[in-house]
Amino acid sequence: MKRTWVFFLVISFMLSGCMEEEITKMDVEMFNASGDSLGTIKIGEQAEGLELEVLLEGLPEGEHGLHIHENATCEPPDFKSAGNHFNPDEAMHGLLHPEGAHAGDLPNIIVEGGKADAQLMAPQLTLKDGKKNSLLRNEGTTIIITEMKDDGMTQPSGDSGNRIACGEITEKEAKREEKKEVTPAEEE
């Protein structure tokens, strides 16, 4: 009887190691250079990459560049602490560039009536742990909004002007869900 109980505990412990939590969603709060909250960008893992739902207020009217940057810090007023565009494949900049784009290059957003409301896909990105294109790699990354639109070609950042808003993408922002045991074929 005692051996059965010990066996059950060992099996339970081993199975609990196979059931990890996987990050699938997060809300990234965006701030301007004065530290005012502009709202959130919701990020969700999809089969095709990451879906971003932009719900912001208080940005200047017009078209603005939107990029993922390599560092997880937003130090105002210029947000230079966010580093360069997230580019794990060392590609050229720009969604229109014939040689491909940085993984962190995203479509521009449009602010009308003081609001930005958009849904975007980022097919080169993931939240999955251990992937080189994961936004949570190292300490995390950031989302940056620039004062002008990204032209989709100019190196290294689309001639999109100064950084006017920033949000940190880190594990503390994440919503987790229980992950079932995954086969190696499903992980790729």
N, C-alpha and C positions, 0 to 999 in steps of 0.2 A: 504494500500500500504506500509506504514511504517513497519507494522508487518511482511509482506512478506519479506522485505529486511533484517530485523533483523533475522528472521528465517533462511534465506539463509546464512547469515554470521555465525550463530551458527553452522549450519550443516557443512559448509565448514571448520570451525575451528576443529570440532570433527573429520571429515574425514582426515584432515591433520595430526592429531595425530596417525591415524591408518597407515599412509604411512610413515614408517621409512626408514632410509637408512641402508642397511646391507653391511658389509664388505665381499667381495667375492674374492678379489685379492690383492696381494701386492708384491713389489719387495724389497728384503732385500739385502742391499749392504754389502758385506763381506770385512773385513780388516784383514791384518796380524798384528803381534806384533809391527811393525814399523809404523803402521798407513796407509800403502799403500792399495789402493783399489784393490781387486782381481776380482771384477765383482759382479754379482748378483745371488741370488737364488729367482726365481719367485714362489710364492705360490698361488694356486688357489683352491677354494672350489669346490669339486665334490660330487656326491651322495655317493661315497665310502669312503670319507674322504678328505684329502688334497693331492693335487698333487704338487710336488716340481720339478722345472726344474733348474738344477744346470748348470751354465755357468760361469766358473771361469778360471783364468790364474794366474800363478805365484806361485803355490803351488809346493812342492817337488814331484818328481816322485814317483809313487807307490800307494798303497791302504791306505786309511785314514778313520777313524771313523767319523761319522756325527751324531750329537745328538741335540735335542732341550733341552735347559736348563731353569731353573725355574725363573731366574731374567732377567730384561730387560736392563742390563748394560754390556758393553764391555770395561773394563778398561785394557789396555795393561800394561805390556807385557805378563802377564800370563792368563788373562781373568778369574781369579778366581771370579770376581764380578758377573759372570753369574750364580754362585751357582751350585747346583747339577742338574742331569738330571730331566726333567719335568716328574713327576710321581704322578699324582693326585689320582691314585688307589692304591698307595703303593705296587706296584708289584715288582718282582725280576727283575734284569737287564738281558738283552740279548734276541735278536730275536730267539736264539736257545734254550732258557731256557724252560724246560717243564712246568713251572708254569706261563708262560706268560712273558711279557716284560714291561718295562717302556713305557708309551705313547710316550716319547721323543726318544726312541731307533729307529734309522733309518738304512737302509742298508748302507754299506760302499760305498765310491766313489773311482774311480780309476783315477789317473792323468797320462796321457801319452802325451809326447811332450809338457809338460808344461801346458796342459789344462785338465780341468774336464768338461765333457759334459754328463749329465745323467738326466733321468726322474725317479722319485721315487714316491711311494704312501705311505702315512701315514694314515692308516685306523682308528687309534684311536684318531686322532686330528681333530679340526675344528677351524674356525675363528668366529663362531656364538657366539654372545653376550649371557652371562648368563649360558653357559655350563661349567661344571667343567673341561672339556678337551679342552677348548678354549685357543689358543695361546695368546689371548688378555686379558685373565683373569688378574685381578689386574692391574699392570702397563704394562704387556707384558712379553715376553720371549726372548730368544736368540737362534741362531743357532751357534754351535761350531763345528769346524773341528779339529781333533787330528792328531798328528804326525805319528801315526801308525794305522793299522786296528783294529777294534773292533772284539774280538774273539767270540762275541755273547753269552758268558756264565759267564766270570769272574766277580765277584761282587767287587765294585759297578759300574764299568764303562768299562768293557771289556778289561782291560789291554791295553788300546790304547794310552798311553803316554800323553805327554804334549799337551796343547791346543795351536794351531798355527794360528787359524783364528776365527773371531767372527763377527756376524751381529745381530743387534737389531731388534726384531719383535714387533713393537709398532703401535698404531693407526695412527701415522703420516706417516707411510710407506704405509698405506692402500689406496686402490681404492674402492670407494663405489658405490653401485648401488641402485636405488630406490627399496624398498621392498614393495610388495603389502601385503594387509592384509592376515595374515596367520591363518589358523584354528589350534586349539590345536593339532589335530592329525598330521598335517604336521610338527610341531615343534619337535616332538619326533623322 
